[in-house]
Amino acid sequence: MVQKGGYQGSNILNSSNSLIAGIYQVSANAREYFNLREENERLANENVVLRNSLKSNLYVLPLKVYKIRDTIYRQQYSYISSKVVNSSVNKRRNYLTLNVGEDMGVKRDMGVVSSNGVVGIVTDVSGNFASVMSLLHKDLRVNCQLKRDGSFGPLVWDGEDYRHCNLTDIPTHARIRAGDTVMTSELSGIFPEGIMVGTVVSFERRKNEAFYTVRVKLNADLKKVNHVYVIKNKFKQERDSLELKTQQQSDN
């Protein structure tokens, strides 16, 4: 009757689809209920991350110049909450799609983090969506540093394992141990200093190289990342303009 019954078949099919959709909704609601504990833990972790980054969010104004007593801090970074609606981890160039865009103030070259660590950098935006170049992209370089002694270098992905990246160009005099924390560096100009990236698994000095290559296990599982924050650096344009001007002057 469904296949050949014309109007009656259409009604039965529509009713069936509605019933299945209702079942899916009930199932989703049940999963959401039973996942409340995990969701609450995620929100608690995000609050810890945001509290820990508060110090780096504030730009200290020199009191001798401004002579301000009641307000000595100015916020440098703000965060836009977002949800990942699409992502990949098994390609050489992996991206994520977020459900926020220009209408929410998102622009290119903004950093993206989760409650567990760095996720990537915004590359393109539309009115309501943003495309993010994941850490798992062969062309992405993020300046990171070892928490232990401050040695820094670019973090790159070799395309092998979605849970690991390599921290390169680390000087051989650096003090490194397995388990050391790797975090963002202020040199990136995109992320606040001190955002969690991952932990050191191993390190080696490869043939014909004068630096260490450090294997880093990413703290954020990019295969499961769901809720993220887009970081807006209010001083980025000013800094970029100044650095570009300085570079042009040195080239002349």
C-alpha positions in Angstrom: 0.0 0.0 0.0 2.9 2.4 0.8 4.5 1.7 -2.5 1.5 1.7 -4.7 -1.3 3.2 -2.8 -1.0 6.8 -4.0 -2.5 9.2 -1.5 -3.1 6.6 1.2 0.5 5.4 0.8 1.8 9.0 1.1 -0.1 9.5 4.3 1.2 6.3 5.8 4.7 7.1 4.8 4.5 10.7 6.2 3.0 9.3 9.4 5.8 6.7 9.6 8.5 9.4 9.1 6.9 11.6 11.8 6.8 8.6 14.2 10.5 7.8 13.5 11.4 11.5 13.9 9.6 11.5 17.2 11.4 8.4 18.4 14.8 10.0 17.4 13.8 13.1 19.4 12.9 11.0 22.5 16.1 9.1 22.1 18.2 12.3 21.8 16.4 13.8 24.8 17.2 10.7 26.8 20.9 10.8 25.8 21.1 14.4 26.6 19.6 13.7 30.1 22.0 10.9 30.8 24.9 13.0 29.5 24.1 15.9 31.9 26.9 14.9 34.2 29.5 14.9 31.4 28.1 18.2 30.1 28.4 19.7 33.6 32.0 18.5 33.9 32.7 20.1 30.5 31.3 23.4 31.5 33.2 23.3 34.8 36.4 22.7 32.8 35.6 25.6 30.5 35.1 27.8 33.5 38.5 26.8 34.9 40.2 27.5 31.5 38.6 30.9 31.3 39.5 31.8 34.8 43.1 30.7 34.3 43.3 32.8 31.1 42.0 35.9 32.9 45.5 37.1 33.6 46.5 36.9 30.0 43.2 38.6 29.0 44.1 41.8 30.7 46.5 44.3 29.3 48.2 46.2 32.1 48.2 50.0 31.4 51.4 51.8 32.6 50.3 53.9 35.5 53.1 56.4 35.1 51.7 57.4 31.7 48.0 57.1 32.3 47.8 57.9 36.0 44.6 55.8 36.4 44.0 54.5 39.9 40.5 53.1 39.8 40.9 51.1 36.5 44.3 49.7 35.8 43.3 46.9 33.4 42.0 46.8 29.9 40.5 43.6 28.4 42.6 42.4 25.5 40.7 39.2 24.6 37.0 38.3 24.4 35.4 34.9 23.7 32.6 33.9 21.3 30.9 30.7 22.2 30.2 28.3 19.3 29.4 24.8 18.4 31.2 22.6 15.9 28.7 21.5 13.1 31.1 19.7 10.9 34.8 18.5 11.1 37.3 16.0 9.7 40.5 14.4 11.1 41.5 11.9 8.4 42.8 14.2 5.7 46.0 16.1 5.1 44.1 19.4 5.3 41.4 19.2 8.0 38.8 21.8 8.8 36.0 22.5 11.2 32.8 24.4 10.6 31.3 26.5 13.4 27.8 27.9 13.7 28.9 31.5 14.2 30.1 34.0 11.6 30.4 37.7 10.7 27.0 38.5 12.3 28.5 37.4 15.6 31.8 39.3 15.1 33.9 36.4 13.9 36.7 37.3 11.5 39.6 35.6 9.7 42.7 34.8 11.7 40.9 34.4 15.1 42.0 31.6 17.3 39.7 28.8 18.3 40.0 26.8 21.6 38.0 24.3 23.5 37.9 23.6 27.2 40.8 21.2 26.7 43.1 23.3 24.5 43.8 24.8 21.1 41.7 23.7 18.2 42.7 25.9 15.2 42.4 29.3 13.4 39.5 30.8 11.5 40.2 31.0 7.7 36.9 32.0 6.2 33.6 33.3 7.4 30.0 33.9 6.1 27.2 35.6 7.9 26.4 32.7 10.2 29.2 30.2 9.8 33.0 30.0 10.1 35.6 27.7 8.6 38.4 26.8 10.9 41.8 25.4 9.9 42.4 22.6 12.4 45.7 21.9 14.1 45.5 18.8 11.9 46.3 20.7 8.8 49.7 20.3 7.1 50.0 24.1 6.4 49.1 25.4 9.9 51.9 26.7 12.2 51.1 27.8 15.7 53.9 29.2 17.9 54.0 27.2 21.2 56.4 27.0 24.1 57.5 24.5 26.8 56.1 25.6 30.1 59.2 24.3 31.9 61.8 26.7 30.5 59.9 28.9 27.9 61.7 27.4 24.8 59.4 28.0 21.8 58.9 26.9 18.2 56.1 26.2 15.7 53.7 23.3 16.3 53.1 21.3 13.1 51.2 18.2 12.1 52.9 15.4 10.2 49.6 13.8 9.0 50.2 10.6 10.8 48.1 10.5 14.0 45.2 12.9 14.8 46.2 12.9 18.5 49.8 14.0 18.0 51.7 17.0 16.6 55.4 18.0 16.5 56.9 21.0 18.2 59.9 21.9 16.1 63.0 24.1 16.3 63.5 23.6 20.0 67.1 24.4 21.0 69.2 21.5 22.2 70.0 23.2 25.4 66.3 23.2 26.4 65.3 21.2 29.5 62.7 18.7 28.2 61.1 15.7 29.9 58.3 13.4 28.9 55.1 14.7 30.4 56.1 18.4 30.2 53.3 20.8 29.4 53.2 22.6 26.0 51.2 25.8 25.8 50.6 28.7 23.5 53.2 31.5 23.2 52.5 35.2 23.0 54.5 35.2 19.8 51.6 33.7 17.9 49.7 37.0 18.1 46.5 35.1 17.9 46.2 33.1 21.1 46.7 34.3 24.6 49.8 33.0 26.2 49.4 30.0 28.4 46.5 28.2 26.6 47.0 24.4 27.0 48.1 22.6 23.9 49.4 19.2 25.0 52.1 17.2 26.8 55.5 16.0 25.7 55.7 12.3 24.7 59.2 12.2 23.4 61.9 14.3 21.7 64.9 13.7 19.4 67.5 15.5 17.4 67.1 14.3 13.9 69.9 13.9 11.4 71.3 17.1 9.9 69.2 19.2 12.3 70.5 21.6 14.9 67.3 21.5 17.0 65.0 19.1 18.8 61.8 17.8 17.4 59.3 17.2 20.2 56.4 14.8 19.9 53.3 16.3 21.6 50.1 14.6 22.5 47.3 17.1 22.0 45.1 17.7 25.0 42.0 18.4 22.8 40.6 15.4 21.1 39.8 16.9 17.7 37.7 13.9 16.7 35.3 14.6 19.6 35.4 18.4 20.0 32.0 19.9 20.1 31.8 23.2 22.0 34.5 25.8 21.3 35.4 29.4 21.8 36.5 31.9 19.1 39.1 34.3 20.5 39.0 38.0 19.6 42.2 39.9 20.2 41.2 43.5 20.4 44.8 44.7 19.8 45.7 42.4 16.9 45.0 44.9 14.1 47.1 47.5 15.8 50.0 45.1 16.5 49.9 43.7 12.9 49.9 47.2 11.4 52.9 48.2 13.6 54.9 45.1 12.7 54.1 45.5 9.0 55.3 49.1 9.1 58.5 48.1 10.9 59.2 45.3 8.4 58.7 47.6 5.5 61.1 50.2 6.9 63.7 47.5 7.5 63.4 46.2 4.0 64.0 49.7 2.5 
